[in-house]
Amino acid sequence: MSEVSLSLTLNGPVKAGERVHLCSAEAGMGRLVTEAPLTGLRAGDRLTAGEGGFLVVSVGWLPGGAEHASTPLLLAEALAEAESGIMECRLERTGYALAWVTLSDKGAAGKRTDESGPLIGRMVGETLDLSLVQGFIIPDEPLRLKGLLADLSLVQRFDLVMTTGGTGVGPRDITPESTLAVIEKRLPGYERAMTAASLRKTPHGAISRAVAGTLGETLIVNMPGSPKAVAECLEPLLPTLRHTLEKLQGDPSDCAVLHR
């Protein structure tokens, strides 16, 4: 990433780990404001000031009107305690941003503890340097999933989005259809690798309809619902993730040269 600096004004002290809204000065709100444009910031970006600064954890928009344009509204997490005042920050990206999405009616209702989503975060974190891991638990509803996948990929601009659950043939298993509705390029090799890994463990692996593909510069992969199946299906994909993301995000290097 090229060197980019932003001057931020912090209106009130913050503690490490505290989350505050970041917006433009013209928006007239937010604990953290700047005169600089914010349209290029992504989830996982760091605004570093010395040993402190802020991590961008969410990106959204404030509505506009007839007399003023819409402006970005970001949620940022303080990396260290800071006092009120002006902070000169450097924009950095120190790793990839991962979002996992668990599809579970019971989980969304608070009736089941999710283990598969956090497992995805741990396994991917052992292979890739991650700047941010965000988790979401939603019911098995196609409109919610399609909207969330589009937002995480095109607005938040996470590098990697992995869903878990809803890949079977039950009446509420809607993950593959919802994913196919939003992806731009399908990755059948990923799908075959997951099926092969499942079939080595159980013939029931043939039932999975998991989909993988890309939307913008984001890689989206469906995982099964159980932690055991997640571990089995994710393992063969882990060695491919970095190279897939590099090519997806514009790396011009020759693949043959990279892997001689």
C-alpha beads as a LAMMPS data file, in Angstrom:
LAMMPS data file: protein, C-alpha beads

260 atoms
259 bonds

1 atom types
1 bond types

-500.0 500.0 xlo xhi
-500.0 500.0 ylo yhi
-500.0 500.0 zlo zhi

Masses

1 110.0

Atoms # bond

1 1 1 0.000 0.000 0.000
2 1 1 1.280 3.447 -0.876
3 1 1 2.012 5.874 1.950
4 1 1 -1.191 7.699 2.939
5 1 1 -1.534 10.031 5.931
6 1 1 -4.677 11.298 7.623
7 1 1 -5.097 13.967 10.261
8 1 1 -7.764 12.915 12.766
9 1 1 -9.397 14.936 15.529
10 1 1 -10.378 12.927 18.588
11 1 1 -13.207 14.565 20.546
12 1 1 -12.780 13.028 23.975
13 1 1 -10.410 10.411 25.419
14 1 1 -10.661 6.723 24.487
15 1 1 -9.501 3.508 26.127
16 1 1 -7.761 0.663 24.306
17 1 1 -10.386 -1.499 22.633
18 1 1 -13.083 1.189 22.758
19 1 1 -15.006 1.670 19.527
20 1 1 -15.903 5.084 18.156
21 1 1 -17.459 6.425 14.989
22 1 1 -15.186 8.046 12.410
23 1 1 -16.663 10.436 9.875
24 1 1 -15.871 13.563 7.921
25 1 1 -15.911 16.903 9.688
26 1 1 -18.773 18.092 7.464
27 1 1 -21.024 15.304 8.815
28 1 1 -21.073 17.075 12.181
29 1 1 -21.049 13.950 14.331
30 1 1 -18.669 11.287 15.597
31 1 1 -15.983 11.149 18.282
32 1 1 -13.348 10.926 15.560
33 1 1 -13.446 13.272 12.581
34 1 1 -11.235 14.186 9.645
35 1 1 -11.142 16.615 6.755
36 1 1 -9.685 13.895 4.504
37 1 1 -11.873 11.736 2.224
38 1 1 -12.807 8.376 3.741
39 1 1 -14.195 6.598 0.684
40 1 1 -11.107 4.406 0.196
41 1 1 -10.994 2.889 3.676
42 1 1 -11.813 -0.793 4.179
43 1 1 -12.544 -3.064 7.110
44 1 1 -9.164 -4.166 8.458
45 1 1 -7.297 -0.942 7.646
46 1 1 -5.175 0.558 10.423
47 1 1 -4.795 4.258 11.107
48 1 1 -1.510 4.161 12.999
49 1 1 -0.179 6.954 15.209
50 1 1 2.992 5.942 17.036
51 1 1 2.129 2.843 19.073
52 1 1 -1.565 3.671 18.976
53 1 1 -4.215 4.590 16.457
54 1 1 -7.387 2.907 15.264
55 1 1 -8.477 -0.257 13.453
56 1 1 -11.379 0.088 11.006
57 1 1 -13.877 -2.645 11.927
58 1 1 -16.931 -1.566 9.908
59 1 1 -17.759 0.732 7.002
60 1 1 -21.123 2.314 6.251
61 1 1 -22.766 5.469 4.965
62 1 1 -24.664 8.413 6.431
63 1 1 -27.667 9.364 4.288
64 1 1 -27.516 12.556 2.267
65 1 1 -30.175 14.943 1.074
66 1 1 -31.016 17.579 -1.475
67 1 1 -28.361 19.961 -0.139
68 1 1 -25.585 17.603 0.951
69 1 1 -24.015 14.383 -0.281
70 1 1 -23.926 11.104 1.588
71 1 1 -20.728 10.586 3.586
72 1 1 -18.977 7.478 4.897
73 1 1 -19.471 6.499 8.536
74 1 1 -16.864 4.117 9.928
75 1 1 -16.587 2.221 13.192
76 1 1 -13.017 2.229 14.503
77 1 1 -11.448 0.442 17.469
78 1 1 -8.769 2.214 19.514
79 1 1 -5.468 0.322 19.479
80 1 1 -4.281 2.110 22.613
81 1 1 -5.492 4.663 25.131
82 1 1 -5.550 8.173 23.679
83 1 1 -6.412 11.673 24.829
84 1 1 -8.419 14.321 23.002
85 1 1 -6.659 16.197 20.264
86 1 1 -5.261 15.946 16.770
87 1 1 -3.641 12.678 15.702
88 1 1 -1.453 12.363 12.617
89 1 1 -2.082 8.831 11.362
90 1 1 -0.573 6.625 8.702
91 1 1 -2.853 4.299 6.733
92 1 1 -1.613 0.695 6.869
93 1 1 -2.919 -2.773 6.082
94 1 1 -1.006 -5.373 8.061
95 1 1 -2.947 -8.487 7.016
96 1 1 -6.140 -9.835 5.542
97 1 1 -9.651 -9.172 6.850
98 1 1 -11.830 -12.258 7.402
99 1 1 -15.558 -12.401 8.066
100 1 1 -17.275 -15.640 9.025
101 1 1 -21.040 -15.975 8.776
102 1 1 -22.907 -18.739 10.610
103 1 1 -26.330 -19.682 9.219
104 1 1 -28.382 -21.034 12.110
105 1 1 -31.961 -20.335 13.158
106 1 1 -31.218 -21.587 16.668
107 1 1 -27.916 -19.726 16.864
108 1 1 -29.521 -16.467 15.761
109 1 1 -32.189 -16.961 18.451
110 1 1 -29.541 -17.498 21.125
111 1 1 -30.476 -21.168 21.615
112 1 1 -27.185 -22.669 20.415
113 1 1 -23.529 -21.778 20.963
114 1 1 -21.701 -21.478 17.657
115 1 1 -18.386 -23.311 17.398
116 1 1 -17.918 -23.465 13.625
117 1 1 -17.504 -19.747 12.946
118 1 1 -14.764 -19.208 15.546
119 1 1 -13.054 -22.383 14.285
120 1 1 -12.851 -20.880 10.803
121 1 1 -11.195 -17.790 12.286
122 1 1 -8.618 -19.869 14.151
123 1 1 -7.764 -22.136 11.219
124 1 1 -7.419 -19.327 8.682
125 1 1 -5.394 -17.297 11.209
126 1 1 -2.848 -20.121 11.363
127 1 1 -2.258 -19.758 7.600
128 1 1 -2.781 -16.058 6.860
129 1 1 -1.817 -12.896 8.719
130 1 1 -5.181 -11.451 9.723
131 1 1 -5.720 -7.795 10.569
132 1 1 -9.378 -8.315 11.464
133 1 1 -11.754 -11.203 12.157
134 1 1 -15.478 -10.430 12.400
135 1 1 -18.230 -12.943 13.097
136 1 1 -21.930 -12.872 12.232
137 1 1 -24.728 -15.269 13.219
138 1 1 -27.920 -14.954 11.197
139 1 1 -31.017 -17.108 10.582
140 1 1 -31.360 -19.243 7.454
141 1 1 -33.017 -16.512 5.413
142 1 1 -31.882 -15.859 1.827
143 1 1 -32.492 -12.106 1.731
144 1 1 -30.431 -11.535 4.868
145 1 1 -27.584 -13.678 3.596
146 1 1 -27.499 -12.124 0.125
147 1 1 -27.536 -8.635 1.607
148 1 1 -24.802 -9.452 4.100
149 1 1 -22.538 -11.098 1.499
150 1 1 -22.885 -8.081 -0.791
151 1 1 -22.189 -5.649 2.053
152 1 1 -19.154 -7.537 3.390
153 1 1 -17.677 -7.827 -0.115
154 1 1 -18.507 -4.518 -1.785
155 1 1 -18.944 -2.016 1.075
156 1 1 -16.816 -3.397 3.936
157 1 1 -14.454 -4.958 1.357
158 1 1 -13.347 -7.904 3.466
159 1 1 -10.738 -10.039 1.723
160 1 1 -12.323 -13.343 2.703
161 1 1 -15.890 -14.272 3.673
162 1 1 -16.642 -17.811 4.817
163 1 1 -20.128 -19.047 5.625
164 1 1 -20.912 -22.118 7.710
165 1 1 -24.161 -24.050 7.645
166 1 1 -27.089 -24.380 5.282
167 1 1 -25.320 -26.375 2.546
168 1 1 -27.441 -29.540 2.671
169 1 1 -30.818 -30.434 1.189
170 1 1 -33.109 -29.464 4.064
171 1 1 -35.977 -27.015 3.528
172 1 1 -34.055 -24.240 5.329
173 1 1 -30.697 -24.909 3.603
174 1 1 -30.441 -21.777 1.449
175 1 1 -26.741 -20.889 1.594
176 1 1 -25.665 -22.150 -1.878
177 1 1 -28.547 -20.463 -3.720
178 1 1 -27.979 -17.192 -1.883
179 1 1 -24.260 -17.302 -2.630
180 1 1 -24.796 -18.083 -6.320
181 1 1 -27.097 -15.057 -6.538
182 1 1 -24.271 -12.644 -5.646
183 1 1 -20.922 -14.105 -6.775
184 1 1 -19.373 -13.036 -10.085
185 1 1 -16.894 -15.872 -10.685
186 1 1 -17.427 -19.415 -9.456
187 1 1 -14.523 -21.574 -8.230
188 1 1 -15.474 -25.190 -8.994
189 1 1 -11.996 -26.385 -8.010
190 1 1 -12.618 -25.236 -4.449
191 1 1 -15.960 -27.015 -4.451
192 1 1 -14.451 -30.259 -5.753
193 1 1 -11.655 -30.120 -3.180
194 1 1 -14.175 -29.783 -0.342
195 1 1 -16.326 -32.619 -1.687
196 1 1 -13.301 -34.899 -2.051
197 1 1 -12.203 -34.142 1.515
198 1 1 -15.684 -34.933 2.836
199 1 1 -16.004 -38.162 0.865
200 1 1 -12.766 -39.444 2.368
201 1 1 -14.542 -39.313 5.743
202 1 1 -18.156 -40.200 4.944
203 1 1 -20.360 -40.987 1.923
204 1 1 -22.697 -38.288 3.220
205 1 1 -20.190 -35.768 1.861
206 1 1 -21.898 -36.223 -1.505
207 1 1 -24.941 -34.376 -0.156
208 1 1 -23.128 -31.058 0.333
209 1 1 -23.934 -28.289 -2.158
210 1 1 -21.282 -25.836 -0.920
211 1 1 -20.388 -23.058 -3.359
212 1 1 -17.209 -20.980 -3.706
213 1 1 -16.607 -17.876 -5.800
214 1 1 -15.649 -14.217 -5.869
215 1 1 -17.452 -10.901 -5.601
216 1 1 -15.366 -7.839 -6.328
217 1 1 -12.010 -8.497 -4.664
218 1 1 -13.518 -10.808 -2.026
219 1 1 -13.277 -14.590 -1.901
220 1 1 -16.505 -16.234 -0.661
221 1 1 -16.600 -19.888 0.430
222 1 1 -19.449 -21.970 1.851
223 1 1 -18.487 -24.380 4.631
224 1 1 -20.608 -27.136 6.211
225 1 1 -22.265 -26.554 9.552
226 1 1 -20.520 -28.885 11.999
227 1 1 -17.065 -28.049 13.396
228 1 1 -15.735 -31.473 12.348
229 1 1 -16.891 -30.991 8.753
230 1 1 -15.552 -27.424 8.697
231 1 1 -12.095 -28.663 9.699
232 1 1 -12.169 -31.398 7.046
233 1 1 -13.297 -29.111 4.207
234 1 1 -11.170 -26.109 5.099
235 1 1 -7.894 -28.006 5.416
236 1 1 -7.309 -28.579 1.650
237 1 1 -8.152 -24.945 0.880
238 1 1 -5.804 -23.311 3.372
239 1 1 -2.656 -23.597 1.189
240 1 1 -4.485 -21.893 -1.691
241 1 1 -5.944 -18.875 0.096
242 1 1 -3.017 -16.465 -0.100
243 1 1 -2.354 -17.091 -3.778
244 1 1 -6.063 -16.889 -4.632
245 1 1 -6.403 -13.530 -2.879
246 1 1 -3.241 -12.174 -4.460
247 1 1 -4.457 -13.006 -7.972
248 1 1 -7.997 -11.821 -7.247
249 1 1 -6.676 -8.469 -6.031
250 1 1 -4.502 -7.826 -9.052
251 1 1 -1.109 -9.509 -8.546
252 1 1 0.388 -9.655 -12.076
253 1 1 3.043 -12.281 -11.240
254 1 1 3.198 -15.423 -13.343
255 1 1 1.751 -18.364 -11.385
256 1 1 4.362 -20.741 -12.847
257 1 1 7.172 -18.494 -11.617
258 1 1 5.653 -18.276 -8.157
259 1 1 5.494 -22.044 -7.728
260 1 1 8.602 -23.411 -9.432

Bonds

1 1 1 2
2 1 2 3
3 1 3 4
4 1 4 5
5 1 5 6
6 1 6 7
7 1 7 8
8 1 8 9
9 1 9 10
10 1 10 11
11 1 11 12
12 1 12 13
13 1 13 14
14 1 14 15
15 1 15 16
16 1 16 17
17 1 17 18
18 1 18 19
19 1 19 20
20 1 20 21
21 1 21 22
22 1 22 23
23 1 23 24
24 1 24 25
25 1 25 26
26 1 26 27
27 1 27 28
28 1 28 29
29 1 29 30
30 1 30 31
31 1 31 32
32 1 32 33
33 1 33 34
34 1 34 35
35 1 35 36
36 1 36 37
37 1 37 38
38 1 38 39
39 1 39 40
40 1 40 41
41 1 41 42
42 1 42 43
43 1 43 44
44 1 44 45
45 1 45 46
46 1 46 47
47 1 47 48
48 1 48 49
49 1 49 50
50 1 50 51
51 1 51 52
52 1 52 53
53 1 53 54
54 1 54 55
55 1 55 56
56 1 56 57
57 1 57 58
58 1 58 59
59 1 59 60
60 1 60 61
61 1 61 62
62 1 62 63
63 1 63 64
64 1 64 65
65 1 65 66
66 1 66 67
67 1 67 68
68 1 68 69
69 1 69 70
70 1 70 71
71 1 71 72
72 1 72 73
73 1 73 74
74 1 74 75
75 1 75 76
76 1 76 77
77 1 77 78
78 1 78 79
79 1 79 80
80 1 80 81
81 1 81 82
82 1 82 83
83 1 83 84
84 1 84 85
85 1 85 86
86 1 86 87
87 1 87 88
88 1 88 89
89 1 89 90
90 1 90 91
91 1 91 92
92 1 92 93
93 1 93 94
94 1 94 95
95 1 95 96
96 1 96 97
97 1 97 98
98 1 98 99
99 1 99 100
100 1 100 101
101 1 101 102
102 1 102 103
103 1 103 104
104 1 104 105
105 1 105 106
106 1 106 107
107 1 107 108
108 1 108 109
109 1 109 110
110 1 110 111
111 1 111 112
112 1 112 113
113 1 113 114
114 1 114 115
115 1 115 116
116 1 116 117
117 1 117 118
118 1 118 119
119 1 119 120
120 1 120 121
121 1 121 122
122 1 122 123
123 1 123 124
124 1 124 125
125 1 125 126
126 1 126 127
127 1 127 128
128 1 128 129
129 1 129 130
130 1 130 131
131 1 131 132
132 1 132 133
133 1 133 134
134 1 134 135
135 1 135 136
136 1 136 137
137 1 137 138
138 1 138 139
139 1 139 140
140 1 140 141
141 1 141 142
142 1 142 143
143 1 143 144
144 1 144 145
145 1 145 146
146 1 146 147
147 1 147 148
148 1 148 149
149 1 149 150
150 1 150 151
151 1 151 152
152 1 152 153
153 1 153 154
154 1 154 155
155 1 155 156
156 1 156 157
157 1 157 158
158 1 158 159
159 1 159 160
160 1 160 161
161 1 161 162
162 1 162 163
163 1 163 164
164 1 164 165
165 1 165 166
166 1 166 167
167 1 167 168
168 1 168 169
169 1 169 170
170 1 170 171
171 1 171 172
172 1 172 173
173 1 173 174
174 1 174 175
175 1 175 176
176 1 176 177
177 1 177 178
178 1 178 179
179 1 179 180
180 1 180 181
181 1 181 182
182 1 182 183
183 1 183 184
184 1 184 185
185 1 185 186
186 1 186 187
187 1 187 188
188 1 188 189
189 1 189 190
190 1 190 191
191 1 191 192
192 1 192 193
193 1 193 194
194 1 194 195
195 1 195 196
196 1 196 197
197 1 197 198
198 1 198 199
199 1 199 200
200 1 200 201
201 1 201 202
202 1 202 203
203 1 203 204
204 1 204 205
205 1 205 206
206 1 206 207
207 1 207 208
208 1 208 209
209 1 209 210
210 1 210 211
211 1 211 212
212 1 212 213
213 1 213 214
214 1 214 215
215 1 215 216
216 1 216 217
217 1 217 218
218 1 218 219
219 1 219 220
220 1 220 221
221 1 221 222
222 1 222 223
223 1 223 224
224 1 224 225
225 1 225 226
226 1 226 227
227 1 227 228
228 1 228 229
229 1 229 230
230 1 230 231
231 1 231 232
232 1 232 233
233 1 233 234
234 1 234 235
235 1 235 236
236 1 236 237
237 1 237 238
238 1 238 239
239 1 239 240
240 1 240 241
241 1 241 242
242 1 242 243
243 1 243 244
244 1 244 245
245 1 245 246
246 1 246 247
247 1 247 248
248 1 248 249
249 1 249 250
250 1 250 251
251 1 251 252
252 1 252 253
253 1 253 254
254 1 254 255
255 1 255 256
256 1 256 257
257 1 257 258
258 1 258 259
259 1 259 260
